[in-house]
Amino acid sequence: MIRLAWRSLAGRRAGWAASLVALVLALVMTTACAVLLESGTRAASPVERYAGTDVVVGGQPFVPRARELRTALEELPSVERVVVELSFPTTAVDASGEPVEAPWDGPSLGHSWESAVLAPFTLRRGRAPGGDTEVVLDGALAARLGRGTGDTVRLAGPDGTRAYRVSGVADPPRRLTRQYAVFHTPREAERLAASAQPVRAVGVLAAAAADPAALRREVERRVSDVYGDGGAPVVVASGAERADAEFWNVPSPASVLSSLVGTFGVLSLFVAGFVVSGTLSLAVAGRLTEIGLLRAVAATRGQVRRMIAVEALLVTAVAALVGVPGGIGVALALHGVLVDGEVLPPSFTLSVGPVAPWLTVVLAAAVAQVASFAAARRASRVRPVEVLREAAAPAPRAGWGRVLLGVCVLAGAGVCLGAVASGRLDGGGGTAESMVLVLIAGVALLAPPVCRAAVLLLAPLRGLLPREGVLAVRNLRGQNARLASTVTPLVLAVSLTGTLLSVPLITAEGARQSERQRLLADHVVTSAGPGVAPRYAERAARLPGVAAASGQLGVDGELRRADAAEGDAAAVVGAGLVALRADAVPHLLDLGVRAGSLDRLGAASVALGADTARELGAAVGDRVRVDWDDGGRDTFRVAAVYSRDEGFADAVLPSATAARHAADPLQDSVLVRAAPGADPAAVGRELTALAAEFPGTRVAGADEGARGASGGGDAAGLFVLLLLLMINAFTAIAVVNTLGTATAGRRREFALLRLAGAQSSQVLRMLVWEAVLTCVIALSLAAVVCAAVLTTLSTALTGSAVPALAAGSLTVLVVAAFLVTVATVTLVGRTVMRRTAAAPGGWAEAVS
């Protein structure tokens, strides 16, 4: 069977070329995604600030009762030294007055010089800080600022901005790549860290000849002794795990890549399945005469199916020789884009192991086998006596099973979209976006009957078309299967791209609308750095003309009913919490209160979002408990339940309580409302003047603040765009393959038209009309798919059935679809007719 399949492939290289190209491109896309995902799982963050320790007790976010823990660890005989690391946000200010952000959105932290030994940092120039006005900068930060020993540097922290003299520049053995470090004297570090939860880690340095594994076990026992059976939000780490303690709140490469590349890996497989299925179907459909002759000489249906399956397997093997190396090359290019755009850290390296290439080859082979089985089913059922009739006029109708499955798929998608539009489904945005794949699958299953109905709808327009157009309509009606195989990839490309480009716009508009509805404040103050200093809100509240001002501080924790049992998982909700001054909330936010009142908020009360209250079964007057990430607990009485929690917070808490448990004292933003009768513009000018004392601080009006509520990463957006371009290029080549194969197989039809008196130009015009009508049908179906998803999402998020669209990109896509389709059929048709006319016997030989 393998020998027969190989000879068949050798004799029909042109027929299998389209399938080979489709498989190569499918392997390129899936291999690139798989290699990046595998690299993410293998990637380990390098240990930077804790490289000199043997064991680290890391806080997530900080280590409570750190002094007690230090005393307990110093009693261990295998410990030489225990160092408590104070950490607090400190951002350097450049010459233009702008904050200098750490690479890859990493932290910029201040420390005591005593903790420099944890790396260990070694002075390259200068000396240790000798006074409270001196600092040591790490080498990367000093180079970024262009500062050296003796220079002055301005540092912005929780208490404002101060100038320090650079006494030295220090570097660890491994240069910092994801953070900046500034070292103060111990006394100054204690002062600056007083307003924060300062201890991020406790480093343990082993005595000489100590066993590292035994030391870690001893440290774990002492940690358990200090914090008791309930434990604490700390981790004990050694070896490579120390990086997890160091970068506990920084997304790992695996999580970043799974959210970006994983999605497009699935999309690539989805697209590959459709494209490969279509090209294989055309390749098999062009061999009905050969297959019928095989059946005539006693070949069984099973043998025919096995022959086609083996052929598909051989084509996959050949495609893998090109597609896998090509995919690795694409992965290298995407890796460069992600690292240069600081989506991934510079330490992330591409790891090409055996798993990703073999996995993609297996997946491609599986897709090809499924597609070849579907294509071979009908071909193997051809009776020998019907071979000529089947080859000349393929069966126009799809099977009832396929039609029924397509109807069920579309019905299921409709039910889900209806639930999203009505708000009955949690996570509706993601559900609506994923429904585009289901709708495309339904359209592909129903493509033959839908295309037949579309052509019938074109029948009344025949009077408006020229003769070539009328003939094109009749051809499309007679070759419905060919039309369906061309329409499907076009629908796939346009609907998938249109949806993926428009969904972020709709989501952003929904976020802006929600923010505009919530904001009563006249001004929103943000920072270009890590956050706004708490002192800004305090001073803003005292400005003339200000009725209320409060910082917004995001904190994490778990909410549970106060009377719930400890093991009752149903009574616990992981929550995103926002803390504000309790007395300022009613003046700054309109949360759409359903029960209770925001005026009742106080130091011991909380406002719950409606979804959170429903999950907890809590109502106004009930008591809920917050389990903070630092291990602390506080109980609050529910003062209000609000409805405008989408994209905001699960609960609103008093900032006085939440600040004690926050990992970072810097505030996300500051909301300011002008007093009645005061001029908001004058208040804005006062806020801007105050912002000059806090580098990086920005003052915006409420509308501008709402627009800024939905931001995105430029590099991540570029990566998504690149992958979309790859998918569209793949689909475009699939359309070219499908149209080229179908047009090249119409040699006999063209010959009959020429012998009947048609000119070559008339035949070409007929082909152009076929291409245009095919695009009209495909784009109409794609528009229906996009409309179903985007209007549903827009209704759910914005309340309007008119969605925001990426109009420019969609226009380019539509024009490209027409150009590719028309150019392909024109070029292939002209080539076929030219070669046929030049062949011995010319047109008459082609008909015979």
N, C-alpha and C positions, 0 to 999 in steps of 0.2 A: 504493500500500500504506500509506503514511503517513497519507493522508487517511482511508482505511478504518479504520485502527487508531485514529485520533483520534476518529472518529465512534463507534466501538465503545466507547471509553473514556467518551465523553460520555454515552452511553446506559446505561452500566453503572458509574456512579460508585460506587455502594454496593458492588458486587462487588469493585472494585479498592481500596477504602478500606483494607482490612486490609493489603494488600501495600504500599500507600503509607506507612502508619504504620510497618510493619516496616522498610522501606528508610530512612525518615527517622531512626529510632532507630539503625539500623546505621551510617548516615553520621555521626550525632552521636558515637557511640563511637569509630569508626575515625578520624574527623577530629581529635578531641581527642588521641588517642594519636599520630597522625602529626604534628600541630602541635608537640607537646612534643618528639618525637624530632627533628624538623627544627630546632627551637630549640636542642636540645642540640648538634647537629652544627655549628650556626652560632656557638654561644656561645664566646667567648674570655675567659679569665680576665684581669681587669685586672692590669697590672703595679703593684705597690704598693711593696715595699721596694727594688726595683732600678730605679725609674722614672728616676732621675737618671743612670744609666749609659748608655753607648753600646753596649758589648758586655759580656756576662757569661759567665764560665766557671763553670758551675754544677756542683756535685758531686751525684752520685746514689749514695750520700747525701752524700759530702763529697769535697773536693779533696785528693788526696795530693800530697806534695812541693810544697805551696803556696808556700813561700818561694822555692824554685828557679824556679817558674813566674812568680812576681812579678818576680824579677830579669830573667828573659828578656823579659817583656812591657814592662818599663820601658825597655828598650833600643830599642824601636820609636820612630821619629821622629814618628809621628802620634799618639803617646800623651802626654797631659798628666799623667795620674796613674793609678796602679794601687792599688786598695784591697783588702786581704784582709779578708774578713768572718768574724770569729769568731762562732760560734753555739753555744749550749748551752741545754738546757731550764731555764727559770726560770718558776715559777708564783707569782703573787701570792696572798696569803692575805687573805681579807676579815676583817671585825670579828668574825664568828662562828667563825673558825678554819678555814673551809672554803676549798679552793683555787678560784680563779677561772678557769674554763675559757674558752679562746678560742672565738669563734663558729664554727659550722659544723665543729666538731672540728678546727679549725686549730691551728697551733703557737703556743705562748707561749715566746718565746726571749729570751735575754739576748745582748747584743752589746757590743763596745767602742764608745765614743763616736766613735772615728775613722771607723767605718763608717757613721755617720749621713749622710754625704755621698752615699751610694749612692741615697737616695730622692729628693731630700735632705730630711732632717728639719730643720725650722726651729724654734728655740725660740720658743714663744708667751708663756711666762712663765718667770721664773727664769733660771738660767745652767747651763752645762755642769757635770758632776760634778767637784768640785775635790779630792776625797779618796776613798779606797777605801770609805768608808761612805756615799757619796752616789750617787744614781742619777737618771736622767732617764726619765720614763714617757711613752709615747705618749699622745696625747689621749684615745683611746677607752678605754684601760685606766684612765687617771686618772679619767675620768668614771664608769666602772663602779665603781671603788673609792670614789669621792667624796673623793679625795685631791688636794691641791695642794702648791705649794712650801712647804717648811718642815715638812710632815707626815712621819710615819714610816710606812713600809710594810714588811711582812714578806714575804720572798721565799724560796720553797722550791726548792732545786736538788739536784744530785747529792750535794752534801756536807752536806745538811741545810737548816735554816731559819735565816735571819739577818735582823736588822732593819736597814733603810737609811733615810737621810733623803732626801726628795725635793727635789733641788736645782732641778729644772726640769720643764716639760711641753712636749713638742715634737710637731709634726704634719708629715707629708709633704704634698705638694701634693694627693695623693688620700688621703683618710682610710682607715686600715686597716679592712678589713671581714672579713678571714678569719684574723687573727692579732693577737697582742699583742707589743709590743717594749719591752724594758727595756735601758737603756744604762748601762754602768759605765765607770769609768776603764780605760784600756788595761791597767794592771797587774792590777787586780782581775778584769778579763775573762780575762786569761791564766791567773790562778790558778784561777778557776771552771771554765775550759775544759780544765784540765790532765787531768782524768779522762775527757774525751770526745774524740771525733775532731772538732776544733773548727771547721775551715775549711769552711763550706758553699758559699762562692762567692768568686770573685775578680772584682771589678768594674773595668772599664776605662773611663776618661773620656778622650775624644778631645781632641786639641789643636784650636785654632781652625783652621777651613777644612779639616779632615780629611774625606776621603771615607768615609762610614760603611761602604759595601760593601767598599771597599779595606781599611779597618781590620779588618773581620771576617775577610777572607781572610788578612791578616797574622797575626792572633791565632790562627787555625786552624793556620797553618804553625808558629808557635812552640809551640803545644800539641803538635803532632805531633813537633817536635824534642825537646821535654822528655820525652815519654812513649814515644817510639819507635814502631815500626810496630805493636806490640801494642795501642797506644792505652791509654786509661784510662777509668774510669767517670765521665767529665765530658762536658758538652755546651757548645758555644759557641753563644750565642744573642744575637740583637739584635731590636729592634722588639718586636712582640707575643709573640715566642717567649720573651722574658725571663720571662714569667709561668710558663712550663713549667719553667724552671730554679728559679724561686722556690717553686713548689708541686709539686715533682716527686713527692711521696708522697701528695698529696691527690687523690682520685678526681675526674676531670673531670665536668662536668654530662652530657656525652655518655655516659660509662660508667655513671653513676648511672641515667640515664633509660633506657638500653638494657636494663638489668637489671630495672627496674621496669615501665616503660611498654611496652617491646618485647614482653614476655611477654603483657601484657594486650591489646596490639594484635592479636597472633595469636589470642588467645582471642576477642576481639571479632569477628574475621573468621570464626572457626569457628562461633560462636553465630549470627552473621548468616546464614551459609550455610544452617544448618538452619532458622532461623526464616523467612527469605525463601522458601526452597524449599517449606516447608509451606504458607505463605499463598498462594503462587502456584499450588500444586497445587490448593488448595481453590477458588481463583478460577476456574481453568480447568475443574475438575470440575463447577462449577455452570453451565457453558455448553455441555455436551455436545449439548443439543438444537439450539442455534444453530449449533454447528460441524457437526452432522450435516446440517442444512438447507443449509449452505454447500457441503458435499460433494455434496448432492443436486442442486445447480445447477451442478455441474461444477468446483467448486474442488478443486485438487489438494492432496495432503498437504503438499507443499513450501510452497504458498501459505498454508495454514492455519498451518504452523509459523512462517513469516515474519511473518504477521499478529500472532501471539502474541508473537514476539520483538520486533517493533516496539512493541507495546503495553507490554511490559516496559521497553523503552528509554525510552519517553515517561514512564512512571511514575517511572523512575529520575531523569530530568531534572527532573521536578517535585519529587521528594523532595530533590534536591540543593539546590534553592533555599531549603529550610528546614533541612535537615540540616547543611549545611556551616557556615552562620553559627551554628547551635546548637552544633556541635562546637567552634568557636572560642571561644564563650562558656564551654563546659565546660572547655576547656583553660586559660582565664584563671582559672577558679575553682580548678582543680587546681594551677596554678602558685602561687597564693596559699597553698594548704595546704602545698606542698613548701617554699616559702621561709620561711613562718612556723615550720614545724617544723624548720628548719635541715637539711633533707635536701639542699637546693640553696642556694648562696650568695646573698646579697642582690644581688649584681651580675648574677645571671642574669636576663635579660629574655626575654620571649616574642617570637619572631620569626615573623610570619605571612607566609610567602612563597607563591609560586604552586605550589610543588611538592607540599606536603602536601594542599591541597584537591583539586587535579587528580588526584593519585594515589588518594585515597580515592574520588573519583567514578568513576574508571576501575575500581577494584576492586569497587565496589558494582555498577557496570554489568555487570562480568564475572560476579559472583555471580548477579545477576538473569537474565542470559542463560543461564547454565548451568541455573539452576532452571527457567526458562521452557522450555528445550529438553526437559528431563526431563518436565515437565508436559505439553508439547504432543505428545510422541511418541505416547502412547496416544490422546489426543484426535484426532489427525490420522488414526489408523488406523480410526476408527469408520466402518463402512459406512452409507451413507444408509438402507438398509432396516432397520438395527438401531438407529437413533438413539433411538427411544423406549425400547426394552428397555435399552440402555446407560445412558440418562439416569435411568431408574427404578431400576435395579439394577446399580450399578457392579460391575465384575469384582472378586471378593473376593480373588483370589490374586495374590501378587507373582510376577514373572518368575523363571525358574530362574537367570538370570544374576545377578540381584540377590541371591538367596538364597546362591548359591555364593560371591559376593564377600563377603557378610557373614560366612559361615562361615570363609573364609580370613582375614579381618581379625581375628576373634575368636581363631582358632587362632594367628596370629602374636603377638597380645597375650599369649596364654597361655604361649607359649614364652618370651617376654621376661620375664614375671613369674616364671615358674619359675626362670629363670636368676638373677634378682635374689634370690629367696628362698633359693636354694642357695649364694649368694655367689660364683657363677662369673662375674659381670658386674661390671666396675669401674664406679664411678659409678652404682651400682644405685639409690640414692635418687632421683636425677633421672630415671632411666629409668622407675621405678615411677610417679612422679608424672605423667610425660608419657603413660603408658599409659591414663590416664583418658580422654583425647581419642580414642584408638584404640578403646577399649571402647565409648564413646558412639557413635562412627561405626558400629561393628559392630551395636550394638543398633538404631540407626536403620535400617540396611539390612535387618535381620531383623524390624523392628517388625510388619509384617502377620502373618507366621506365628506370631511369639511372642505377639502379642495374641490371635490365634485360639486358640492353645493355652491361654492364661491364661483366656479366657472359658470354654473347655471344662472347665477345672479348677473354675470357679465353678458349673458345672451341678449338682453334688451338693448345693449349698447352696440350691437354689431352694426346697426344702421349708421352709427356715427364713425365707424372705423373704416379704413381703406380695405381693399381686397386682401392685402397681406395680413391685416389685423383680424379679419373674419376667419381666414385660414388658421391663424395662430390660435384663436379661441377654439376652433374645432380640434386642432391638434392637442391642445391642453385637455380638452374633454375626453379625447380618445386615449390619451396616455396619462391617465390619472396617477398611476403609481410613480411614474417618472416625475410628475409635478410635485407629488407629496415628498419625494426624496430630496427635491431641491428646496422646497419651502421650509422643511424642518430645520436645517442648520441656520437659515436666515432668521427664522423666528427665535431660535435659541440665542443667536448673537445679539440681536436688537433688544429683545425683551430682557435678557440677563444683564447686558451692559446698561440699558436704560434704567433698570431698577436699581442696580448697585450704585450708579452715579447719582440718582435722585433721592434715594433713601437718606443719605446724610443731610441733604438740604431740608427734607421734611422734618427729620429729627431735630436739626438745629432750629428750625422755625418753631417747632413745638416747644423746645426749651426756652426760646425767647418769649413766646407768648405766656408760658407759665410764669416766667420771671417777671414779666411786665404786670401780670395779674397780682403777683405776690407783693411787689415792691410798692410801699408807700413812701419810701425815702426819696429825697430829691437828688441825692448824690451817692455814688458808690466809689469808695477809695480802695484801690488794689495796689499791688507791688509787682515790679518787674523781677524782684528777687524772690527769696523763699517765703516771704510773708510780710505783713504790716506789723510794726512794733506796737505792743499794747499801749505805750505812752501816747501814740498818735490819737487813739480813740478817747483817751482820758482828756487830752488837751482840746480835741475837737468839741467835746461836750461842753467845754467852758467858753467857746467862742461866742461872740454876740450874734444874735439872730438864729441860734441853733436850738431847736425844741428837744431833739433827742439824737443821740449818737451811741452806737455800740459796735464793737467788733464782732465778727462772726468767726467762730472757732470750731472747726470740724474735729470730732473725736469719735472713737470707735468703742463699742462695748456690746454687751448682751442685755436685752430687756427681758424680764420675766415677771410674772405675777408674784407679788410678795408672799402670797399664801400658798404658792405652788410647792410641791415636794421637789427635793433636789434632783430626783431621777426622772421627773416629768418633762420629757423633751418637747412635748407639744406646747408647753407653757413658756418656751424660750424662743426668742427671736434675735438673730444677729442683726444689729442695727447700725446705721449711720446716723450719728447724732450731731446736732448743731447747737452750740451754746451762744447765747446773747445775754445782755443785761436784762433781767426779768422785767424791770419797769419800762424799758424802752421798746419791747417787742410789739405791743399794741400800736405804737406810733410809727413803727418802721415796716411792719409786714402785715399784709392782709392774707391770712392763711385759709380763708373760707371756713370759719368755725362752724361746725355742725352741732356741737354740744358744749356747754360750759362757756367760759370766757377767758380770753388772754389777759384780761385785767387781773385775774386771780393768780397769775404766775408769780411765784416768789422763790425764796431760797430753798424751799422744800417741796416744790411742785413742778410738774412737767406737762407739756402739751404733746399729745400723741397724734401721729398721722392716722387717717381712717383705716388704712390697710393694716397697719401695725396694731391698732386697737382691736380690730376684728380678729386678727390672728391670736392675740393674747386673751381675747374675751374680756377686755377691760373697758370700763365706762368711767364717766366723770365721777370723782369721789373715791374710786378704787385706788389701791396702793400698788405700785410697781417698783421693782428693784433693778438697778443698773449694776451689772458686774463689769467693772472697768478692766481695761487691758493690763493695768498694773497690779491686778489682784485685789484692789479695793472694791468696796460695795457701798452703795447709797440707796436709800429708799425714798421715793417721792409719791406724792398724791397727784392723781390725774386732775388737772385744772381745766383742760379743754381737749376736744378732739377736732382736728381740722382735715379738710378734704384736699387742699392743694399741696399734696406731698409728692407728686410725681416729679422726679428729678431734683428734689430738694432734700428732705431729711425725714427719717422715720419718727424722730422726736425732737422737740425743742426744750433745752435745759437751761437753767441759770448758769451764766458764765463763772460766777464766783465759785461754784462747786466743781464744774467741769475742768476749770483751769488747773486745779490741784492734781488732776489725773492725765492731763494732756502730755503727749510726748514732746511737743514743740510749743513754746509759749507764743510764737508768732501767729498772728491772726490771718485768716484767709482773705478777709476784706473788712471794711468798716462802712456801715450804713449811717447816713446823716440826713436828718429832716429839718427843714427850716421852720422856724416858729411862725404862727399865723401873723400875717402882716409884714413879715420880713421878706426881703428880696432874695430869692434863691440864687440869682446870679452873683449878688454881693457875698452871700455865704460861700458860694463856690470859689470866689477869689480869695476869701480868707482861708479856705481849706487848701487851696493851691499854694498860698504863701507858707502855710504851715508845712506842707509836703516838702518844701525846699530843705527843711531840716532833717528829712528822712529820705536818703537817697533811694531812688527807684520807685518811690511812691507816686501813684497816678490818681488823679481826681477826674471822675466822669459823671455826666448827668445820668439820671435813672434809665433813660432809653438806651444810652450808649453802654451802660453797665449791663443791661439786659442783653444787648447784642453780644457783649463779651462773655456771656454765660456759656456759650457753646463754642469752644475752641477745639482745634485738632492739630495733631502733629504733622508738620509739612513733610518730613521724611517718610512717615508712615503712609501719608496720602500719596506720595510719589511712588512708594512701593506698590500700593494697591493699584495705582494707575498703570504701572508697568505690567503687573500681572494681568490686568484687564486687556491691555494691548496684546499681550501674548495670547490670551484666549481668543480675542477677536482675529488676530492673525491666523491662528489655528483654524478658526471657523471659516475665515475667508478662503484659505487654501482648500478646506473641505468643500466649500461651494464651488470653487474652481474645478476641483477633482470631479465632483458630482456632475456639474454641467458639462465639463469637458468629456467625461466618459459617456454621458448620455448623448451628447451632440455627435461625437465620433461614431457612435453606434447607429446613426441614422443615415448612413451612406446610401442604402438602398432607397430610402424615402426621398432623399435629395435627387437621386438619379431619376426616379419616376417623375418628379416635378419638372426636371429639366427636359425629359423626353416629351412631357405633355405640353411643352412650350414656354415654361417659366424661365425668365432670365435669372442669372446668378444674383443680380442685385435684388430681384424680387424675393428670392429665397432668403437672402440675408436680411432684408427688411422684415420678412416673416419671423425670422429668428429673433430680431430685435424686439418685435411686438410681443413674442412669447416671453422674452426676458423681462420686459417692462410689466406685463400682466402678472408674471410670477412674483416680481417684487411687490406689486400692489397687493396681491393676496397675502404674501408673507408679512409685509409691514402692517397690514390691517389686523392680522392675527396677533402680531407682536404688540400692537397698540392695545388690543383687548386685554392681553395678559398684563401689560404694564398698568393699564387703567385699573384692573381688578385689584392689584396689589397696592398701588400708590394711592388710589382714592381711599381704600380701606385704612391704610396707615395714616393718611392725612386726616381722615375723619376722627380716628382714635386719638391722635396727638394734638391736632389743632382745632378740631371741630368743624373744619371746612372740607368739603369734598373736592375742592380744587387744589391739587398738590403743587408744590414747588418742583420745577423740573430743571434738569441740566440741559436747557434748550440748545445751547451752542454745540455741546458734545453730541446730542441726539441728532441735530441737523447734519453734522459731519458724518455720523454713522449711517444715516439714511442715504445721503448722497453717495457715500462709499459703496453701500449695498447695490445701488443702481449701476454705478460705474463698473464694479467687479462683475456683476451678472451680465450686463450688456457686452462688455469687452470680451468676456470669456466665450460666449456663444458666437460672437462675430468672428473672433480670431479662429476658433476651432472650426466653425462652419466654413469659412473661406478656405482654410487649409484642406479640409476634407474634400470640398468640391474641386479645388485645384488639383489635388493628387488623383482624384477619380478621373477627371477629364484627361490628365496626362498619362494615365495607365493604359496598357494595351486593351483595346476593346472599348475604352471610354465608358460612357454612361450605360450603353447597352449591356456591357459585361457586368456592371455593378448590379443591374436588375436581375440578371439570370442567376 
